[in-house]
Amino acid sequence: MNRLTPQKATLFDLTHSLRDSVLSALRDADLGFSPGGDTLSVHRLLLEQGEIQSAYTRLFQTSELKFDVAAPAGLATVAGLQDWFTRLDAEMWSALEALSDNDLDRHIQRSGHAMPLGVTFYTYRESVFILAAKASVYLRALGREVPKLVLGFVG
């Protein structure tokens, strides 16, 4: 445990509840939906978020951020995606808990600038807000109700 883990526990759960509320609003048939043009399908949008989460988990383990993790094959249902995110959440929390206070203070390189490793949790968290904002547009286009939690964070 480190000095930030108790503070991050609530944020961690709330952040992932936001993502989970998006998942709970979807049906398997929705996964193939794309609003058109070059937009991602709902399925690819969710896979991309899992890949981002995997990259940040690896960052917390190795202090190296590389977005080169591919989602596992065969994630073709909402239930399968929910199970995957449950595993990703457990892996990320384990990685966060393993950090020492000294680890949190260590600066890592990020797009040409350095920031403390402890701050990068917040940049990961912002990726979930971005997912929720995108998902609210997709849910509206699908004629689905946008979950209240999503509305409370991103409108």
C-alpha positions in Angstrom: 0.0 0.0 0.0 1.1 3.6 -0.6 -0.1 7.0 0.4 -2.5 7.3 -2.5 -4.1 3.9 -2.5 -6.8 4.8 0.1 -7.7 7.9 -1.8 -7.7 6.2 -5.2 -10.0 3.3 -4.0 -13.1 5.4 -4.2 -12.0 7.1 -7.5 -11.0 3.7 -9.0 -14.5 2.2 -8.2 -16.4 5.3 -9.3 -14.4 5.6 -12.6 -15.1 2.0 -13.4 -18.7 2.3 -12.4 -19.0 4.9 -15.1 -17.6 2.5 -17.7 -19.8 -0.3 -16.3 -22.9 1.8 -16.6 -22.2 2.2 -20.3 -21.8 -1.6 -20.7 -25.1 -2.2 -18.8 -26.9 0.0 -21.3 -25.8 -2.1 -24.2 -27.1 -5.2 -25.8 -25.0 -7.7 -27.9 -26.7 -6.5 -31.1 -25.5 -2.9 -30.3 -21.8 -3.9 -30.5 -21.7 -3.7 -34.3 -23.2 -0.3 -34.4 -21.2 2.7 -35.8 -22.7 6.1 -36.4 -21.1 6.2 -39.8 -18.1 7.6 -41.5 -14.8 6.6 -40.0 -16.2 6.2 -36.5 -15.5 3.1 -34.5 -18.1 0.5 -33.8 -19.3 0.2 -30.2 -17.4 -3.0 -30.0 -14.1 -1.5 -31.2 -14.6 1.5 -28.9 -14.9 -0.8 -25.9 -11.9 -2.9 -27.0 -9.9 0.2 -27.4 -10.7 1.3 -23.8 -9.6 -2.1 -22.5 -6.4 -1.8 -24.5 -5.8 1.6 -22.9 -6.4 0.2 -19.5 -4.0 -2.6 -20.1 -1.3 -0.1 -21.2 -1.7 1.9 -18.1 -1.6 -1.2 -15.9 1.6 -2.1 -17.5 2.8 1.4 -16.9 2.1 1.0 -13.2 4.1 -2.3 -13.3 7.1 -1.2 -15.4 7.0 2.6 -15.6 6.8 2.4 -19.4 3.7 3.5 -21.3 3.2 1.9 -24.7 -0.1 1.6 -26.4 0.6 -1.7 -28.1 -1.6 -4.1 -26.1 -4.2 -5.9 -28.2 -7.5 -7.1 -26.8 -7.9 -10.8 -26.6 -9.7 -12.5 -29.4 -13.2 -13.7 -29.0 -14.7 -10.9 -26.9 -18.0 -10.8 -28.9 -20.7 -10.2 -26.3 -21.4 -7.5 -23.7 -21.1 -10.2 -20.9 -17.6 -11.2 -22.3 -16.5 -7.6 -22.3 -17.8 -7.1 -18.8 -15.8 -10.2 -17.6 -12.7 -8.8 -19.4 -13.0 -5.4 -17.7 -13.5 -7.1 -14.3 -10.1 -8.9 -14.9 -8.5 -5.7 -16.1 -9.8 -3.8 -13.0 -8.3 -6.5 -10.7 -4.9 -6.4 -12.5 -4.8 -2.6 -12.5 -5.7 -2.4 -8.8 -3.0 -4.9 -7.9 -0.5 -2.9 -9.9 -1.5 0.3 -8.1 -1.3 -1.3 -4.7 2.1 -2.6 -5.4 3.6 0.9 -5.9 5.6 2.4 -3.1 5.5 6.1 -2.2 8.9 6.4 -3.9 7.4 4.8 -7.0 4.6 7.4 -7.1 7.1 10.2 -7.0 9.3 8.8 -9.8 9.0 10.8 -13.0 8.1 8.9 -16.2 8.4 10.2 -19.8 5.1 10.9 -21.4 4.9 12.4 -24.9 8.0 14.4 -24.5 7.5 15.6 -20.9 7.9 14.0 -17.5 5.3 13.5 -14.8 5.2 11.7 -11.5 3.9 8.1 -11.9 1.3 8.9 -9.2 -0.3 11.5 -11.5 -0.7 9.1 -14.4 -3.7 7.4 -12.7 -5.6 10.7 -13.4 -4.7 10.7 -17.0 -6.0 7.1 -17.2 -9.1 8.2 -15.5 -9.6 10.9 -18.1 -9.7 8.1 -20.8 -12.7 6.7 -19.1 -14.5 10.1 -19.1 -13.7 10.3 -22.8 -15.1 6.8 -23.4 -18.3 7.8 -21.5 -18.7 11.0 -23.6 -18.3 9.0 -26.8 -20.6 6.3 -25.5 -23.3 8.9 -24.7 -23.4 9.9 -28.3 -23.6 6.2 -29.5 -26.3 5.4 -27.0 -28.4 8.3 -28.1 -27.9 7.3 -31.8 -29.0 3.8 -30.8 -32.1 5.2 -29.1 -31.0 3.9 -25.8 -31.3 5.7 -22.5 -28.0 7.3 -21.3 -27.3 6.0 -17.8 -27.7 8.7 -15.1 -24.1 8.3 -13.9 -22.9 9.0 -17.5 -25.2 12.0 -17.6 -23.8 13.3 -14.3 -20.3 13.1 -15.5 -20.4 14.0 -19.2 -23.9 15.2 -20.0 
